[in-house]
Amino acid sequence: MADRQADYITEARQAARALWDAILKLEALQSEWNALDYGTTLSDGEGENSGYTKTEVGAVVFDTANAMRGVLNAGHATNVAKLL
């Protein structure tokens, strides 16, 4: 196998792992959001997080993460898991 082809497979596996880990991390953040009532208590970002609102953060933590879980549950989890 050519070096680039081997590298390509490695890069695809790394991206699959990052995707898998990112979805799991976002899902884990849902528990903290709920436990600490961030829908009410979370302040909008400051400093390096300036410009990000709690609404935007919540949309990623819940809406996007849940949509990605739906994609995985529709059969794509098997595709990703094969490369982990």
N, C-alpha and C positions, 0 to 999 in steps of 0.2 A: 504494500500500500504506500502510495506517495506520502511524503511528510505532510503536505498540505491537507490531504484527506484525513490523516490521523488527527491533525490539529483541528480540523473541522468537526470531527466527531467529539473531540474533547470539549470544544467550545459549545457545541449543542448540549452536551451533558452538563456543563457548568451552568448554562442558561436555564436548563430544566431544573437543576437543583436550586438556583436562585429564585425561580418562579415558585416552586414548591414551598421553599422556606418563607418567601414573602407572603404568600397566601396564609400559611399557618401563623405567621407573626401577626398579620392583620386580624385574623380570627381571635388570637389570644388577646389583642388589644380591646376587643369588644367586651370581654369580661371586666377589664379594668374600667372602661368607660361606664359600664352599667353599675359596677360596685361603688364608684366614686361620683356617680351622677354627673358626669362631664357634660351631659346635655344642658344642665343648669349651671354647673360650677366652673367649667373650663373657660379660661380667658382666651381671647384672641391672641395670636402670637406676638411676641416682642423680640427685640434683638435679632438674632439670626433667623427667627421664625416670623419676623415682622411681615405683615401683608397676608398671612394665612389666618383664616377665620375658623372658629370651632365648627361652623357649618361645613366648610370645605373638608376639614379633617374628618368629621363624622361621616361625610359622604363616602370618603375612601375607606374608612375603617368598617363601615357597614355596607353601603350600597355596592361599592366596587368589589369588596371581599366576598360578599354574598353572591354577586353575579359570577365571579370567578369560581366559587364553589359549585354553582350551578353548571358551569361549563365542565368542571372536573367530574361532577356527578353524572353528566350526560355521556360519559365514556372516555373523556380525555385524561382522567386520572391514570388510567392504564397506560396510555401513551407516555405520559410524563414519568410515571413510576418505572417504566422499563429502562429509562436512561439514568436513573438515580444511582 
